[in-house]
Amino acid sequence: MEKSRQEIKDRAYALAKKYEMENGACAQGVFAGVTETLGIQNDDVFRAATGFADGIGLTGDGHCGALSGAVMAISYIFGRKKEDFHRRGKMLKALLLCQQLENRFMGEYGVCRCHELQTKFFGRFFNLLEPSEIEAALNAGALERCSSLVGEVASMAVELILEQQAKDAAKS
């Protein structure tokens, strides 16, 4: 029996949230949640998502790591291949989908930098390289809130991917 689009989105949400709760690294959690839900396995790209935790390298700078992981998943599925590197138009589908993702993200959260998201959610930024800051973040509810965001972004990405795949199938 084929799963409904909502069931697929719910699975991506649950997996990504679980991975963030258990393992940290928001970009990897989203990438794994999306790709596993869609039956894709690529440890090399998964590994490449490591540095996007907490913005970039736990600095809070850069955009949300969950958003980075979703962009990586969309780009992995729809992005330009190396053999087409000289063909600029081959990246357009992925770029437009990533733009839609960013628009949805901004519509939902209003900001996309990790530092700004933490400030919005918790009234401050936590330096997760410091043990006392990790404890403060946990006490503030960061694990639950950020894990939920990771799940929400995975669900957004899966929705965009499924919509595009349906459009592509209708054309062929």
N, C-alpha and C positions, 0 to 999 in steps of 0.2 A: 504494500500500500504506500503510495507516494505521500510524503509529508506536505502539509500546507506551508505556504510562505511564512505564516506567523509561527508555526512550530519550528521552522528552520531558524528564524530570527531569535526565538526564545532559546534554542539550543546554543547559538553563538553567544548570546547574553550570559547564559548560565556557565558555559565553559570559560569564557573570558573572565567573568567575575571570580569564579573558583580559582583560576590560575593566579590572578592578582592577589586574592586573599591568602593563598597558600605559598606563593613563590615570589611575589613582587615583580617588578619590571613590567610596567604597564604596556609598553610597546610590544613586548613579547607576548603578553597575555592576550592582547587584542589580535595580534597576528595569528597566534595558535588557535584562539577561539574561532576566528573566521575560517582559517584554512582547514582545520579539522572538521568543522561543520560541513564544509563543502567537499570534503574528501581529498584534500591536497596535503602533501607532505613535502617540505623543503627545509631541512635543517640548516643549510647555508644561509638562507634569507632570514630564518628565525634567529640565528646567531648574530646576523648583522643588525638586528633590532635592539641588541643589548644596550648600546650607548644612549638610547633615547629615554631611559628611565628618568622620571622626574624632570622632564624637559630635555636636557642634555647632561649626562653624567652626574645626576643628582644635584644640579645647580639651580634648577627652577627656571633657568634661562631657556629660551627656545619654546616652541609650542608644546602643548601637552603630549606626553609620550603615547597616550592612547590614540590620539589623532595621528601621530607618526606611524604607529603600527597598522592602523586602518589604511593610511595612504600606501604603505608598503604592500598590504594585501591586495588592494585595488590595482596597484601598479604591477604586481606580480601576475595578475590574471589578465589585465588589459594593456599592459605597457608595451613599449617598443622593444623589439628584440635587437640584439647586437648586430645581426645580419642586416637589419633595417636602419642602422644608426644614421646613415646618410639621408634617410627619408623622414624629414621633420613631421610630416602629416601623420605618421604612424603612432605618434605619441598623443595625438589629440584626444582620442577616446578616454584614455586614462586621465589626462589633465582635466578634462571636463567633468569626469566623475569625481575626481578629487576636489574640484572646485565646489561641486554640489555637496560633498561631504563637509567641507569647511563651512559652507553656508548653513547647513543644518546644525552643525556644531555651534556656530556663533548664534544661531537662532535659539538654541537651547540654553547655552551657558553665557553668552554675551562677551566672553573673552576666550582666548585660546592659549595664552602663555601659562605654563604651569604655575609660576609664581603668582600670577593674577588670579588663577583659579583657586589656589590655596587661600589667598587673602579673602577672596569672595566667600568661600565655604567656611573658613575657620577664623577669619579676622587677622590672619598673619601667615607668613611663610615659615616652613620648617626646613632647616638644614639637615637633611637625612644622612649626612656624613658624620654627624655628632650623635653619640649614643643618647645623651639627655634629650636631644631634639626628637629622636625616634620615639622615645617614651612620651614626650609631650604630644606628638602627632597622634599616637595611638590613643592617648587619653582624650584627645579632642574629637575622636571618631573618624580620623583620616582613613583608616583601613577600610571601614565600611563604605564611606562616601566615595573614596577613590576607586574602590573595587566596583561599586555600582556604576560609576562613570565609565570604567573600562568595559563593563558589560553593555552599557547603553551605546557606546561608540562601536563596539563589535556588531551590535544589532543594526545600527545605521549603515555600516559598511556592507553587511550581508544584504540588506534591503536594496541598496544601490546596485550591488553586483547581480542580484537576482532579476531586478528590473531590466538591467542592460542585457543580460543573457536572454531574457524573454523577447526583448526588442530584436536582438540579433537573430534569434531563432525564427521570429516572424518574417524576417527579411529573406531567409533562405528557403 
